[in-house]
Amino acid sequence: MSHPYDFGASRTLTRLPPRGSVGNRTTVATLGVSLGFIFFTARIDMSEDVLRKVTMDTIVGDTLTLSVSEHEIPLKLDTIRERADAKENGYECFTMVFSGPVDKELNQGTYTMKSEKLGDFLLFIVPVAKSQEAMTYEAVINRELAS
């Protein structure tokens, strides 16, 4: 559920455009949890093509970083698995598998991922496994293809 107010860097309360009226190159995402009645939102300028399989394929094997509490945490994009039958139904569906340090376990949530090739983008990741060597995370993209 998106919240209609944006608390910008200046702490000025401004009204966001109604749901569905945001342009193609701007995504409005809730980055935090509600604390009473306050919601934290952010606007990140990003191309709609960033979260496409063909784009993400270009960074398989790369290490991305995300910031959590003033710490930079590296996550390596190990593999991408595509569900081939989804395209027959007009959808693109794929899973990205990341590995990260075992001593810096992340909770499931939306993080700003930083890629040298693609820039910054938001991604919801979920921890799925823990071994002695690494934490494993997944992100699932399931979106309707443009007609």
C-alpha positions as CSV (number, residue, x, y, z in Angstrom):
1,M,0.0,0.0,0.0
2,S,1.5,3.3,-1.0
3,H,1.2,6.3,1.2
4,P,0.1,9.6,-0.4
5,Y,2.7,11.7,1.5
6,D,6.5,12.1,0.9
7,F,8.8,13.3,3.7
8,G,11.6,14.7,1.6
9,A,15.2,15.5,2.7
10,S,14.0,19.0,3.8
11,R,11.3,17.2,6.0
12,T,8.6,19.1,4.1
13,L,5.5,17.1,3.7
14,T,4.4,17.0,0.0
15,R,1.6,15.1,-1.7
16,L,2.6,12.4,-4.2
17,P,0.7,11.8,-7.5
18,P,-2.2,9.4,-7.2
19,R,-1.5,5.7,-7.6
20,G,-1.1,4.8,-11.3
21,S,-0.3,8.3,-12.4
22,V,3.5,8.1,-11.9
23,G,5.5,8.3,-15.1
24,N,7.4,5.5,-16.7
25,R,10.8,6.6,-15.4
26,T,9.9,7.1,-11.8
27,T,9.1,4.4,-9.2
28,V,7.6,5.3,-5.8
29,A,8.4,2.7,-3.3
30,T,8.0,2.3,0.5
31,L,11.4,1.8,1.9
32,G,10.7,1.5,5.6
33,V,8.1,0.3,8.0
34,S,5.3,2.4,9.4
35,L,6.1,3.9,12.7
36,G,2.7,4.9,14.1
37,F,1.3,7.1,11.3
38,I,4.6,8.0,9.5
39,F,5.6,6.2,6.3
40,F,9.0,6.7,4.7
41,T,9.0,6.8,0.9
42,A,11.6,7.4,-1.8
43,R,11.5,8.3,-5.4
44,I,14.2,6.6,-7.5
45,D,14.6,7.5,-11.2
46,M,15.0,4.3,-13.0
47,S,14.3,2.9,-16.4
48,E,11.5,0.3,-16.6
49,D,14.0,-1.9,-18.4
50,V,16.3,-2.4,-15.4
51,L,14.3,-5.3,-13.9
52,R,14.1,-7.3,-17.2
53,K,15.9,-10.6,-17.6
54,V,17.8,-9.4,-20.6
55,T,19.2,-6.5,-18.6
56,M,19.9,-8.6,-15.5
57,D,21.7,-11.2,-17.6
58,T,24.5,-8.6,-18.2
59,I,25.4,-8.5,-14.5
60,V,25.4,-12.3,-13.7
61,G,28.6,-12.9,-11.8
62,D,29.0,-9.3,-10.7
63,T,29.0,-8.1,-7.1
64,L,26.4,-5.5,-6.2
65,T,26.4,-3.5,-3.0
66,L,23.7,-2.3,-0.7
67,S,23.9,-0.1,2.3
68,V,22.4,-1.1,5.7
69,S,23.1,1.0,8.8
70,E,26.2,2.6,7.4
71,H,27.6,-0.7,6.2
72,E,28.2,-1.7,2.6
73,I,27.2,-5.3,2.1
74,P,28.3,-7.1,-1.1
75,L,25.9,-9.5,-2.8
76,K,27.1,-11.5,-5.8
77,L,24.4,-12.3,-8.5
78,D,25.2,-16.0,-9.0
79,T,22.4,-17.2,-11.3
80,I,19.2,-16.3,-13.0
81,R,16.5,-18.9,-13.6
82,E,13.8,-18.2,-16.1
83,R,10.3,-19.8,-16.1
84,A,10.0,-20.3,-19.9
85,D,6.3,-21.0,-20.0
86,A,5.5,-17.5,-18.5
87,K,6.1,-15.8,-21.9
88,E,3.4,-17.9,-23.5
89,N,1.0,-16.3,-21.1
90,G,2.3,-12.7,-21.7
91,Y,4.6,-12.6,-18.6
92,E,8.3,-12.4,-17.9
93,C,9.1,-14.5,-14.8
94,F,12.6,-15.1,-13.4
95,T,14.4,-15.7,-10.2
96,M,17.8,-14.1,-9.3
97,V,20.0,-15.9,-6.8
98,F,22.5,-13.9,-4.8
99,S,25.2,-14.9,-2.3
100,G,26.5,-12.7,0.5
101,P,28.6,-12.8,3.6
102,V,27.4,-15.2,6.3
103,D,28.2,-12.8,9.1
104,K,25.9,-10.0,7.7
105,E,22.5,-11.7,7.4
106,L,19.9,-9.5,5.9
107,N,16.2,-9.6,6.6
108,Q,13.7,-9.9,3.7
109,G,12.9,-6.5,2.4
110,T,13.4,-3.9,-0.2
111,Y,16.9,-2.6,-0.6
112,T,18.7,-0.2,-3.0
113,M,21.1,-2.3,-5.0
114,K,24.1,-0.6,-6.5
115,S,25.6,-1.9,-9.7
116,E,28.5,-0.4,-11.6
117,K,26.8,-1.3,-14.9
118,L,23.2,-0.5,-14.1
119,G,23.3,2.1,-11.4
120,D,21.0,2.1,-8.4
121,F,17.7,0.2,-8.4
122,L,15.2,-1.1,-5.8
123,L,14.9,-4.9,-5.3
124,F,12.9,-7.0,-2.8
125,I,15.1,-9.9,-1.6
126,V,14.4,-12.9,0.7
127,P,17.0,-15.0,2.5
128,V,16.5,-18.6,1.5
129,A,19.6,-20.5,2.8
130,K,22.6,-20.2,5.1
131,S,25.7,-22.3,4.9
132,Q,29.2,-22.0,6.4
133,E,30.3,-20.2,3.3
134,A,27.5,-17.8,2.4
135,M,24.0,-16.5,2.9
136,T,21.8,-17.1,-0.2
137,Y,19.0,-14.7,-1.2
138,E,16.4,-14.7,-3.9
139,A,14.5,-12.0,-5.8
140,V,11.6,-13.1,-8.0
141,I,10.5,-10.9,-10.9
142,N,7.0,-11.6,-12.4
143,R,5.7,-8.9,-14.6
144,E,3.4,-8.5,-17.5
145,L,5.1,-7.9,-20.8
146,A,4.1,-4.8,-22.8
147,S,1.6,-5.6,-25.5
